[in-house]
Amino acid sequence: MNLLAESFVPSHVYDGLVRTGAGGEEIVPGLAHAWETDGTRTSWTFHLRKEVLLHNGAILDADDVVHSFSRLIRMPRGRLYSFILRDMVEVKALNRLTVSIRLKTPNELFLSFLCTSRAAVVPREPERSLEGRFVTKPVGTGPFKVAEWNDGFYVLEAFPHYFQGRAQLDRVEILHVPWDAEPDVADAEFPFHIIQNPRPEESASLSRIHTETSVRKFLTCNTKKAGPLSDPAVRADVMSCLGRLDEPENGSGPHDPGGITGNPGISSNPGISGTIGIPGSSGDSGTDAVPGVPGTVGAPGDIGGSGSDGTTGNPGAFDVPDSNPRVSGVPGDSGVPSPTGTCRPAAFGAAGSLSGLSLRIATIPQYAADARLVAARLAQRGISAAIISVPPEEFKGPVRMEADLILFALVRDRDEQLRLFDLYQTLAEHVTPLARAEIEAELHLIAREPGHAARAEAFSRIEGRLIRERELHILYEKPVETAYLPSVRGVRFNSQGWIDLRHVWFPQPV
């Protein structure tokens, strides 16, 4: 199951109290048309829009908001952005259109969290309706309602009463396309109008546009573990072997390629219909990305099923066809194409080389291709690297703490500061006590800093410290790209870098 795809659907079915503006820094109204906080910035009051319709015909009220956040607070700790949920003390309805949320301590990332799909508002009523109804047909307030919900295939239909205006597409079909699927006649007859992160051969005749989103792959050192990497000199030598890696050949880039096809004027319907193809992935985390729908997988940035790392279940998942083996050793001659790069003189071993050093790299199946490139480069200096690839839901367990190197990915989108906070909280668990204290002190200041730019500077200080100490090594970063046919109109992106289907349209034939 494709992790990012499972957040694509909720972003069109549900809404939050607030949302991120076009620039990525401003918070603008969503289901709440206004809000305020007290002088301590721990008590927040949200005023809901009047007569916002749910897909089942009911009217959204404050009790639905209370239900949504109470459900989140009750969920197990360790999920994505759980540091915000831990701060929530009370959520209550003051009246039918007013909600109060009280925090333990002020947190300037609170409003940013409310913009994410994790904080989507779900109605309380469907859970008390006929058994199974909410699972098969989720109900929200978004621009599209769910018409069909099966394994790997979803049908969305425009919700004509959407409070921010009706979508131009009438119907959207979303399907998971196997990575190894061969093109067939249907592909040739009905080409995708929009391709997310296209391959060169797919986009020669298409327009191309970059989103504001990129994906960064990097390694961190587990310096809390007693071993060779606790020595700064050895750590520096190991990191110097890596340099910048190229993207794996079998990787598809930060976002899995997907396509949208449009068919103007289908049968008697004068509107527009679209189909989205989203390639499958091996990273099913089994968490609830779709609010209230058990068994759906993690949203963007959801690490290890629980998502507390803020990184590994995000866009950038690579096709890893041979991901079943849990441990794969990479000796000096691994059979993996050797990446370019050289090491400077090493400090390990009696002869002053790294030869004979054995390391363990922990990652998840989506990033196994990257791990193999890292292992191949280390093998050039005689370092044996065993790749420990576990499902996302196990990544938060002892496997990570027993590894020497941990391969992460970070989605750099409009939610980047939330993701960085989650990332550094988790990374602090496997560094030295001094480094942990310094990181946590910076995070404490960040949570209380109202300025976006000042928070960005503080995150940069954490990154700079980790790089200087050779506890963090950036492998590569790649922007998310979209290709589309000239006939497509209204191409724009949401905060996760996905096409916002509400604005897509195709000209009617004349």
C-alpha positions in Angstrom: 0.0 0.0 0.0 1.3 3.4 -0.9 1.7 5.5 2.3 1.4 8.9 0.7 -1.6 7.9 -1.3 -3.5 7.2 1.9 -3.2 10.9 2.9 -4.2 12.0 -0.6 -7.7 10.7 -0.2 -8.4 12.3 3.3 -7.1 15.6 2.1 -10.1 15.8 -0.3 -12.7 14.2 1.9 -12.1 16.0 5.2 -11.3 19.5 6.4 -9.5 20.9 9.5 -10.3 23.8 11.7 -7.7 25.9 9.9 -5.4 25.4 6.9 -2.1 26.6 5.6 -2.1 29.6 3.2 -0.5 29.7 -0.2 2.8 31.0 1.1 3.2 28.1 3.6 3.5 30.3 6.7 0.1 32.0 7.1 -2.7 30.1 8.9 -6.1 30.8 7.2 -9.7 29.8 8.1 -11.0 26.4 7.5 -14.0 25.0 9.3 -13.4 27.7 11.9 -13.9 31.2 10.5 -12.1 32.8 13.4 -10.1 31.9 16.5 -8.3 33.6 19.4 -6.1 32.7 22.3 -5.5 34.1 25.8 -2.4 35.8 27.1 -0.8 32.5 28.2 -1.4 31.0 24.7 -2.6 27.8 26.3 -6.4 28.4 25.9 -7.6 28.5 22.3 -11.2 29.3 21.2 -12.4 28.4 17.7 -15.6 29.7 16.1 -17.1 27.4 13.5 -18.8 28.4 10.3 -22.5 28.1 10.3 -24.4 25.3 8.4 -21.4 23.4 7.1 -22.9 20.3 5.6 -21.4 16.8 6.1 -21.6 14.3 3.2 -24.4 12.5 5.0 -26.6 15.6 5.1 -26.0 16.5 8.7 -24.7 19.8 9.9 -21.3 20.0 11.5 -21.3 21.3 15.0 -18.9 21.7 18.0 -19.6 18.2 19.3 -18.1 16.7 16.1 -14.9 18.7 16.7 -14.7 17.5 20.3 -15.3 13.9 19.2 -12.4 14.2 16.6 -9.8 15.5 19.0 -10.9 13.3 21.9 -10.4 10.4 19.6 -6.9 11.6 18.8 -5.9 12.2 22.4 -7.0 8.6 23.3 -4.8 7.0 20.6 -1.5 5.4 21.6 1.4 7.7 22.1 4.3 7.6 19.6 2.2 8.6 16.6 3.0 11.4 14.2 2.9 14.8 15.9 2.0 13.2 19.2 4.0 15.8 21.0 1.1 18.2 20.2 -1.5 15.7 21.4 0.4 15.2 24.7 -0.1 18.9 25.4 -3.8 18.8 25.0 -5.5 18.9 28.4 -9.1 19.6 27.5 -11.4 19.9 24.4 -14.9 21.0 25.0 -17.9 22.6 23.2 -18.9 26.0 24.7 -21.9 26.0 22.5 -23.0 24.6 19.1 -20.5 26.6 17.1 -17.7 27.3 19.6 -14.9 24.9 20.7 -12.3 25.5 23.4 -9.0 23.6 23.4 -6.7 24.0 26.4 -3.0 23.1 26.4 -0.6 22.2 29.2 2.0 24.6 28.0 2.2 27.1 25.1 3.2 25.5 21.8 3.6 27.7 18.7 3.3 24.7 16.4 -0.2 24.0 17.6 -2.0 25.9 14.8 0.3 24.3 12.2 -0.7 20.9 13.6 -4.4 21.8 13.1 -3.6 22.3 9.4 -2.5 18.7 8.9 -4.6 15.7 7.8 -4.0 14.3 11.3 -6.2 17.0 12.7 -9.1 16.5 10.3 -12.6 16.8 11.8 -14.7 13.7 11.5 -18.4 13.4 12.5 -19.4 11.5 15.6 -22.6 10.2 14.1 -21.4 7.6 11.5 -19.7 5.6 14.3 -23.1 5.1 15.8 -24.8 4.1 12.4 -25.0 0.7 10.8 -22.0 -1.5 11.4 -19.3 -1.1 8.8 -20.8 2.0 7.2 -18.1 4.4 8.3 -15.3 2.1 7.3 -16.6 1.6 3.7 -17.8 5.1 3.1 -16.1 7.7 5.3 -18.1 10.9 5.9 -16.5 14.3 6.0 -17.0 17.9 4.9 -14.5 18.0 2.1 -14.9 18.9 -1.6 -15.3 15.2 -2.5 -17.4 12.5 -0.9 -16.5 8.8 -1.0 -18.8 6.8 -3.4 -16.8 3.6 -3.4 -14.1 2.3 -1.1 -12.5 -1.0 -1.9 -9.1 -2.6 -1.5 -6.9 -0.5 -3.8 -9.7 1.3 -5.5 -11.6 4.4 -4.5 -14.2 6.5 -6.2 -14.7 10.1 -5.2 -17.6 12.3 -6.3 -17.9 16.1 -6.1 -19.8 17.3 -3.1 -22.1 20.0 -4.5 -22.6 21.7 -1.1 -18.9 22.1 -0.2 -18.6 25.3 1.9 -15.7 26.6 -0.1 -17.2 26.0 -3.5 -17.9 23.0 -5.7 -15.0 21.2 -7.4 -14.9 21.3 -11.2 -14.3 17.5 -11.5 -17.5 15.4 -11.1 -15.9 12.1 -10.4 -12.4 10.8 -9.6 -11.3 7.2 -9.5 -8.2 6.4 -7.5 -6.4 3.1 -7.8 -3.2 1.6 -6.7 -1.1 0.5 -9.6 1.5 -2.3 -9.0 5.1 -1.1 -9.4 5.9 -3.9 -11.8 2.7 -3.5 -13.9 3.4 -3.6 -17.7 1.8 -0.9 -19.9 -1.2 -2.3 -21.7 -3.5 -1.2 -24.5 -5.7 0.8 -22.0 -2.7 2.8 -21.0 -2.1 3.8 -24.6 -5.7 4.6 -25.3 -6.3 6.6 -22.1 -3.0 8.3 -21.2 -2.6 10.0 -17.9 -3.2 13.7 -18.0 -1.1 14.3 -14.9 1.9 12.2 -13.8 3.4 12.7 -10.3 7.2 12.6 -10.4 7.4 11.3 -14.0 10.2 9.3 -15.5 12.0 11.0 -18.5 10.4 8.7 -21.1 6.9 9.5 -19.7 7.1 13.3 -19.9 8.9 14.3 -23.2 5.7 15.9 -24.5 4.3 17.2 -21.2 4.7 20.4 -19.3 6.6 20.1 -16.1 6.3 21.9 -12.8 8.0 21.6 -9.5 6.1 21.8 -6.2 7.4 23.5 -3.1 8.0 20.0 -1.7 11.3 18.0 -1.7 12.4 14.8 0.0 15.8 14.5 1.7 17.4 11.2 2.5 20.0 11.0 5.2 21.8 8.8 7.7 22.1 9.3 11.4 24.6 7.6 13.8 23.5 5.8 16.9 26.1 7.2 19.2 24.2 6.0 22.3 25.2 2.5 21.4 28.6 1.3 22.6 30.5 0.6 19.4 32.9 2.1 16.9 30.7 5.0 15.9 30.9 6.4 19.5 34.4 7.4 18.5 34.2 10.8 16.7 37.2 10.1 14.6 35.9 6.8 13.3 32.5 8.4 12.8 34.1 11.1 10.7 36.0 8.6 8.6 32.9 6.5 7.9 30.9 9.6 6.9 33.6 10.8 4.6 33.3 7.6 2.6 29.7 8.4 1.7 29.6 11.8 0.1 26.5 12.6 -1.9 24.6 9.6 -3.3 22.6 9.5 -6.5 19.0 8.4 -6.3 18.7 4.6 -6.7 18.0 3.5 -10.3 14.8 1.7 -9.2 13.6 4.6 -7.2 10.8 6.7 -8.6 11.6 9.9 -6.6 10.1 11.6 -3.7 6.5 11.0 -4.7 5.4 7.8 -6.3 4.3 8.5 -9.8 0.5 8.7 -10.3 -1.7 9.7 -13.1 -4.9 11.6 -13.7 -7.0 11.0 -16.8 -9.9 13.2 -17.8 -12.8 12.3 -20.0 -15.0 15.3 -20.7 -18.8 14.7 -21.1 -19.0 11.1 -20.0 -22.3 9.6 -21.2 -25.1 11.9 -20.3 -23.1 13.7 -17.7 -21.9 17.0 -19.0 -19.2 17.3 -16.4 -15.7 16.0 -16.1 -14.5 12.7 -14.7 -10.9 11.8 -13.8 -8.9 8.8 -12.9 -5.8 8.7 -10.6 -3.4 5.9 -10.7 -1.1 5.5 -7.7 1.6 2.9 -7.7 1.7 0.4 -4.8 4.4 0.3 -2.2 5.7 -2.2 0.3 5.3 0.0 3.3 1.8 -0.7 4.7 2.0 0.5 8.3 -1.5 -0.4 9.3 -2.2 2.9 11.0 -5.2 5.1 10.6 -4.4 7.8 8.1 -8.1 8.2 7.2 -9.6 9.6 10.4 -11.9 7.1 11.9 -11.2 4.4 9.3 -9.2 1.5 10.9 -6.6 -0.2 8.9 -5.6 2.5 6.6 -2.0 3.4 6.4 0.0 6.3 7.6 -0.2 9.8 6.3 2.7 11.7 4.8 5.7 11.6 7.2 4.3 8.8 9.2 7.3 6.8 10.5 7.3 3.4 11.6 3.5 3.0 11.6 3.4 5.1 14.7 4.8 8.0 12.8 6.7 9.6 15.7 9.9 10.0 13.8 8.1 12.3 11.4 10.0 10.8 8.5 10.0 7.3 7.2 6.6 6.6 5.8 6.7 9.7 3.6 6.9 10.5 -0.1 10.1 9.1 -1.5 9.3 5.5 -0.9 11.2 3.4 -3.4 10.1 0.3 -5.2 11.9 -2.5 -3.3 10.9 -5.8 -5.0 13.2 -7.9 -2.9 12.2 -6.5 0.5 11.2 -9.8 2.2 14.6 -10.7 3.6 14.9 -9.0 6.9 18.7 -8.9 7.0 21.0 -8.8 4.0 24.8 -8.7 4.4 26.9 -6.7 2.0 30.5 -8.0 1.9 33.3 -6.3 0.1 32.1 -7.7 -3.3 28.4 -7.3 -3.0 27.3 -7.4 -6.7 25.7 -4.0 -6.2 26.9 -1.4 -8.7 29.5 0.6 -6.9 28.7 4.3 -6.4 31.4 6.7 -7.0 33.2 8.3 -4.1 36.4 7.9 -2.1 37.3 7.9 1.6 39.9 9.9 3.3 42.5 8.0 5.4 40.7 6.2 8.2 41.4 6.0 11.9 40.0 2.6 12.6 42.2 -0.5 13.0 45.8 -1.2 13.7 46.8 -0.3 10.1 44.9 2.9 10.2 42.1 1.8 7.9 38.4 1.0 8.2 38.9 -2.5 6.8 37.2 -5.1 9.0 34.7 -2.8 10.5 31.2 -4.2 10.7 28.1 -2.0 10.9 24.3 -2.5 10.9 22.1 -0.1 8.9 18.4 0.1 10.0 15.8 1.2 7.6 12.4 0.2 6.2 11.6 -1.6 3.0 10.9 1.6 1.1 14.5 2.8 1.6 16.3 -0.5 1.2 17.6 0.6 -2.3 19.2 3.6 -0.6 20.7 1.4 2.1 22.2 -0.9 -0.5 23.9 2.1 -2.2 25.3 3.1 1.2 26.5 -0.4 1.9 28.2 -0.6 -1.5 30.1 2.6 -0.9 31.2 1.4 2.5 32.3 -1.9 1.1 34.8 -0.1 -1.1 36.8 0.5 2.1 36.3 -3.0 3.5 33.4 -2.1 5.8 30.8 -4.8 6.1 27.3 -3.4 6.4 24.3 -5.5 7.2 21.0 -4.0 6.2 18.2 -4.5 8.7 14.9 -3.8 6.9 11.8 -4.0 9.0 8.2 -2.9 8.5 7.4 0.7 9.5 5.4 -0.4 12.6 8.5 -2.2 14.0 11.0 0.6 13.2 10.4 2.4 16.5 11.3 -0.8 18.4 14.7 -2.2 19.5 15.9 -2.6 15.9 16.6 1.1 15.5 18.4 1.3 18.9 20.6 -1.8 18.1 21.7 -0.4 14.7 24.9 1.7 14.1 23.4 3.7 11.2 19.8 4.7 10.7 18.5 5.7 7.3 15.7 8.3 7.4 13.9 10.5 5.0 12.4 13.9 5.6 9.6 15.5 3.6 10.3 19.2 3.2 6.8 20.7 2.6 4.6 23.2 4.3 4.5 21.0 7.4 8.4 20.9 7.5 8.7 22.5 11.0 6.3 19.9 12.5 8.2 17.1 10.8 11.6 18.5 12.0 10.3 18.8 15.6 9.2 15.1 15.5 12.4 14.1 13.7 14.8 15.7 16.3 12.7 14.4 19.2 13.2 10.9 17.9 16.8 11.4 16.9 17.6 12.6 20.4 16.9 9.1 21.6 20.0 7.7 19.9 22.7 10.3 20.5 25.0 11.0 23.4 23.4 12.5 26.6 25.1 15.8 26.0 23.8 16.0 22.4 20.3 15.0 23.6 20.3 17.8 26.2 21.3 20.4 23.7 18.7 19.2 21.1 15.9 19.1 23.7 16.8 22.6 24.9 16.5 23.9 21.4 13.2 22.2 20.9 11.9 23.7 24.1 12.7 27.2 22.7 11.2 26.3 19.3 7.9 25.3 20.9 7.6 28.8 22.5 8.9 30.8 19.5 6.1 32.6 17.7 8.2 33.6 14.7 8.4 31.2 11.8 11.8 32.5 10.7 13.2 32.3 14.2 12.1 28.7 14.5 13.7 27.9 11.2 17.0 29.3 12.5 16.8 27.1 15.6 16.2 24.0 13.5 19.2 24.9 11.4 21.3 25.1 14.5 20.3 21.6 15.5 21.1 20.4 12.0 24.5 22.2 11.9 25.5 20.7 15.3 24.7 17.2 14.2 26.6 17.6 10.9 29.6 19.0 12.6 29.7 16.1 15.0 29.3 13.7 12.1 26.0 12.4 13.7 24.0 13.3 10.6 24.9 12.9 6.9 22.7 14.0 4.1 22.7 11.6 1.2 20.7 13.5 -1.4 17.6 15.7 -1.8 15.2 15.7 -4.8 12.3 18.0 -5.5 8.8 16.7 -6.3 7.9 17.2 -9.9 4.6 16.9 -11.8 4.1 16.6 -15.5 0.8 17.3 -17.2 -0.8 17.7 -20.6 -1.5 21.2 -21.9 -5.3 20.4 -21.8 -5.2 20.3 -18.0 -6.2 23.5 -16.2 -6.1 24.6 -12.6 -2.9 22.7 -11.6 -2.0 23.6 -8.1 -0.7 21.8 -5.0 -1.7 21.3 -1.4 0.6 21.5 1.5 1.9 17.9 0.9 2.8 18.5 -2.7 -0.2 16.6 -4.1 -2.4 18.0 -6.9 -5.4 19.7 -5.4 -8.3 18.1 -7.3 -10.7 20.8 -6.3 -9.2 23.2 -8.7 -8.4 20.8 -11.6 -10.6 21.1 -14.7 -10.7 20.3 -18.4 -12.1 22.5 -21.1 -15.5 21.3 -22.5 -15.4 20.5 -26.2 -17.1 23.1 -28.4 
